[in-house]
Amino acid sequence: MKTILIPTDFSENSVHAAEYGYYLAQQVKANVLLCNAIIVPAEMPQTGLVVWQADEYDLIKEESDLELSILKTRLSGMETSFFHNPEIKVVNKSGTVVDVVNTIYMEHKTEMIVIGSHTKSGLSSFVLGSHTNKLIDDAAGPVLIVPPTTPLQPITNIAFATDFNRIDEDLHYIYKLIQLARALKAKILLTHIYNDKKESPGFIETIERFIVELSNKADYPNIYYRLVKNSNPEDGLHWLCEQSHVDMMVMVHRHHNFLDSLLTGSHTHKMAHQIKVPLLVYQSKNKA
């Protein structure tokens, strides 16, 4: 991994996410690109036909430049036990959050987007549910959503949630995840939340063969699996995080599947409010 993109609106949650992203960059020997989206009036509620004056825009941009510089200095001054000091660059653009993030992501060839999650109170303008949902749906790359209580500590256990219904596509993202896990020297725990009434008798044997084949092909032995019996996927994943010392949860965002309910509508807000570990979301190429 070469560069991590960290969008920020300078709120408390987004600053914590920036610190987490910088800490992650230290671990994987990546650089950091901080960005701020100067939100256009069309994205603001009840703005009507508001048109910015040139001097007003210049003032907002100056304030954004100053805040980015302050945040850059804050990150650069973080104490660390790692030997890598990430290079930090800053950029801001005007436009909708998703458009700005995607444009910067592709122009600068970054490989991950790190944002802060929203909480039940004190929601910021950037991480308000609508922006989080739009990034989950339409981001140009993987999005890491960081809860405000996440400690800055090494990542040693990563859980990849899957229903094992699309193994070929899962493999594509698991191989990507292995690259990250290898840099972190972390274990990968393939996780399936199941209701035993829906599983076939040979399901466990199929998973075991899959894990052996995957470990051999990927040449990465630190891959395991965990089946969690729970009729509610959300509850099962929360239980897993608490009981298995998971440092990061990973999901592939698809439409119309078992896990999609966790990442759309009210369930997105519940996960963002409740999950205590960072959530890494890969966007499926196959949306159907």
C-alpha positions in Angstrom: 0.0 0.0 0.0 1.4 3.4 -1.0 -1.0 6.1 0.0 -4.0 6.3 2.3 -6.6 9.0 1.5 -8.2 10.6 4.6 -11.1 13.0 4.0 -11.9 15.3 6.9 -14.3 18.0 7.9 -12.2 18.8 11.0 -14.8 17.5 13.4 -13.7 15.5 16.5 -14.6 12.2 14.9 -12.9 12.9 11.6 -9.7 14.1 13.4 -9.7 10.8 15.4 -10.1 8.9 12.1 -7.2 10.9 10.6 -5.0 9.9 13.6 -6.1 6.3 13.1 -5.3 6.5 9.4 -1.9 7.9 10.1 -1.2 5.2 12.6 -2.3 2.6 10.1 0.0 4.2 7.5 2.9 3.9 9.9 2.2 0.2 10.2 2.0 -0.6 6.5 4.7 1.9 5.5 2.3 4.1 3.4 2.0 7.8 3.0 -1.1 9.9 3.8 -3.1 12.4 1.7 -5.5 14.6 3.7 -8.4 16.2 1.9 -11.3 18.4 2.6 -14.4 18.7 0.4 -15.7 22.3 0.2 -19.3 21.2 -0.1 -21.2 23.0 -2.9 -24.5 24.6 -2.1 -26.4 22.0 -4.1 -25.5 19.4 -1.5 -26.6 21.5 1.4 -30.2 21.1 2.6 -32.7 23.9 1.8 -30.2 26.1 -0.1 -32.4 26.7 -3.0 -30.6 28.6 -5.8 -27.7 29.8 -3.6 -24.7 31.1 -5.6 -21.3 31.7 -3.9 -19.6 35.0 -4.3 -15.9 34.7 -5.3 -14.6 36.3 -2.1 -16.8 34.0 0.0 -15.4 30.9 -1.7 -11.8 32.2 -1.3 -12.4 32.8 2.5 -13.8 29.2 2.9 -10.8 27.8 1.0 -8.3 29.8 3.1 -10.0 28.4 6.2 -9.8 24.9 4.8 -6.1 25.3 3.9 -5.4 26.5 7.4 -7.3 23.6 9.1 -5.6 21.1 6.9 -2.2 22.5 7.8 -3.0 22.3 11.5 -4.2 18.7 11.2 -1.0 17.8 9.2 1.1 19.3 12.0 -0.9 17.4 14.6 -0.4 14.0 12.8 3.3 14.7 12.2 3.8 15.2 15.9 2.2 11.9 17.0 4.5 9.7 19.0 5.0 6.2 17.7 6.9 3.0 18.2 7.1 2.5 14.4 10.1 3.4 12.3 8.2 4.7 9.3 7.2 8.4 9.3 4.5 8.8 6.6 4.8 11.7 4.2 1.6 13.9 4.6 0.2 15.9 1.7 -3.0 18.0 1.7 -5.5 19.0 -0.9 -9.0 20.5 -1.0 -11.5 20.7 -3.7 -15.1 22.0 -4.1 -17.9 19.7 -4.9 -20.0 16.9 -3.5 -18.2 14.7 -0.9 -18.3 11.6 -3.1 -17.2 13.4 -6.2 -14.3 15.1 -4.4 -13.1 11.9 -2.7 -13.3 9.8 -5.8 -11.5 12.4 -8.0 -8.7 12.8 -5.5 -8.6 9.0 -5.0 -8.0 8.3 -8.7 -5.9 11.3 -9.5 -3.4 10.5 -6.7 -3.6 6.8 -7.1 -4.5 6.2 -3.4 -5.5 2.7 -2.2 -7.8 3.2 0.8 -10.2 5.8 2.1 -10.4 6.3 5.8 -13.3 8.2 7.4 -14.8 8.6 10.8 -18.1 7.1 11.7 -21.0 9.1 13.1 -22.4 8.6 16.6 -25.8 8.9 18.1 -25.2 12.5 19.1 -23.1 15.3 17.7 -23.2 14.2 14.1 -20.8 16.1 11.9 -21.7 17.4 8.5 -19.2 15.1 6.7 -19.9 11.8 8.4 -23.6 12.3 8.6 -25.3 9.0 7.5 -26.1 10.2 4.0 -22.4 10.8 3.2 -21.3 7.5 4.7 -23.9 5.6 2.8 -22.9 7.4 -0.5 -19.3 6.5 0.0 -20.1 2.9 0.8 -22.2 2.7 -2.4 -20.1 4.8 -4.8 -16.5 5.2 -3.5 -13.8 4.5 -6.1 -12.0 2.3 -3.6 -12.3 0.5 -0.2 -13.6 2.6 2.7 -12.4 2.1 6.2 -15.0 3.5 8.7 -13.4 4.3 12.1 -15.5 4.5 15.3 -14.6 7.4 17.6 -13.7 5.1 20.4 -11.2 3.0 18.4 -7.8 2.8 20.2 -4.6 3.4 18.3 -3.1 0.0 18.6 -1.7 -2.6 16.2 -4.1 -4.6 14.1 -3.6 -8.3 14.7 -7.0 -10.0 14.0 -9.1 -9.2 11.0 -12.5 -10.7 10.4 -13.9 -11.1 6.9 -17.6 -11.6 6.9 -19.1 -13.8 4.2 -22.0 -15.9 3.4 -19.9 -18.2 1.2 -22.5 -17.9 -1.6 -20.2 -16.0 -4.0 -16.8 -17.7 -3.3 -15.2 -16.6 -6.6 -15.9 -12.9 -5.9 -15.0 -13.3 -2.2 -11.6 -14.7 -3.3 -10.9 -11.5 -5.3 -11.3 -9.4 -2.1 -9.7 -11.9 0.2 -6.6 -11.8 -1.9 -6.6 -8.0 -1.6 -7.1 -8.3 2.1 -4.2 -10.7 2.4 -1.9 -8.0 1.1 -3.0 -5.7 3.9 -2.8 -8.5 6.5 0.6 -9.5 5.4 1.9 -5.9 5.9 0.2 -5.9 9.3 1.3 -9.4 10.2 -2.3 -10.0 11.1 -4.5 -13.1 11.1 -7.6 -13.3 8.9 -10.7 -14.9 10.3 -13.3 -15.8 7.7 -16.6 -15.5 9.4 -20.1 -16.8 8.6 -23.1 -15.9 10.6 -25.6 -18.7 10.1 -28.9 -20.2 11.1 -28.4 -24.0 11.2 -31.9 -24.5 9.6 -30.6 -23.0 6.4 -27.2 -24.9 6.1 -26.6 -28.1 4.2 -25.1 -31.1 6.0 -21.8 -30.7 4.0 -21.4 -27.0 4.6 -18.6 -27.2 7.1 -16.6 -29.7 5.0 -16.9 -27.3 2.0 -15.6 -24.4 4.1 -12.7 -26.5 5.4 -11.6 -27.5 1.9 -12.0 -23.8 0.8 -9.7 -22.6 3.6 -7.0 -25.2 2.9 -7.0 -24.4 -0.8 -7.0 -20.6 -0.2 -4.1 -20.8 2.3 -2.0 -22.9 -0.1 -2.7 -20.7 -3.2 -2.2 -17.4 -1.3 0.9 -18.7 0.5 -0.5 -17.1 3.7 -1.0 -19.6 6.5 -2.7 -17.1 9.0 -6.2 -17.7 7.6 -8.9 -19.3 9.8 -12.6 -19.5 9.9 -15.3 -19.1 12.5 -19.0 -20.1 12.2 -21.3 -18.1 14.5 -24.8 -19.4 15.0 -27.2 -16.4 15.2 -30.5 -15.7 13.4 -29.5 -12.0 13.3 -26.3 -11.3 11.3 -25.8 -7.9 13.0 -26.0 -9.4 16.5 -23.7 -12.2 15.4 -21.0 -9.9 14.1 -21.1 -7.7 17.3 -20.7 -10.9 19.4 -17.8 -12.0 17.3 -16.0 -8.6 17.7 -16.4 -8.8 21.4 -15.5 -12.5 21.9 -12.7 -13.0 19.3 -10.7 -9.8 19.9 -11.3 -8.6 16.4 -9.4 -5.4 15.5 -11.0 -4.8 12.1 -14.2 -6.1 10.4 -14.3 -6.5 6.6 -17.3 -6.8 4.3 -18.0 -6.8 0.6 -20.9 -4.4 -0.2 -23.4 -6.0 -2.5 -27.1 -5.5 -3.2 -29.7 -8.1 -2.5 -27.7 -10.5 -0.5 -27.3 -11.8 3.1 -24.9 -9.1 4.2 -26.4 -6.2 2.3 -29.0 -5.5 5.0 -26.1 -4.6 7.2 -24.9 -1.8 4.9 -28.1 -0.2 3.7 -30.9 1.8 5.3 -31.2 1.8 9.1 -28.8 -1.1 9.6 -26.0 1.1 8.3 -26.7 3.6 11.1 -26.9 0.9 13.7 -23.5 -0.6 12.6 -21.9 2.9 12.6 -23.4 3.7 16.0 -22.6 0.4 17.7 -19.6 -1.3 16.1 -16.5 -0.8 18.2 -13.9 -1.8 15.6 -13.1 -0.2 12.2 -15.2 -1.5 9.3 -13.5 -2.0 6.0 -15.9 -2.0 3.1 -15.0 -3.3 -0.4 -17.5 -2.3 -3.1 -18.6 -5.3 -5.2 -18.1 -4.9 -8.9 -21.2 -7.0 -9.3 -24.0 -4.9 -7.8 -26.8 -7.3 -8.6 
